Amino acid sequence: MSEKRTRTLRELTMADLAFVVATIAVFTLVVLVAKGVAKL
């Protein structure tokens, strides 16, 4: 049970890491676009 839970937790961690990186990338892009529009 513990071993299976650890494996699942590790997979979720990798998925969460990828999701967080993607979210930060999108958020950064939105901020840059917002700043560009503000300058116009």
Secondary structure, 3 states (H helix, E strand, C coil): CHHHHHHHHHHHHHHHHHHHHHHHHHHHHHHHHHHHHHHC
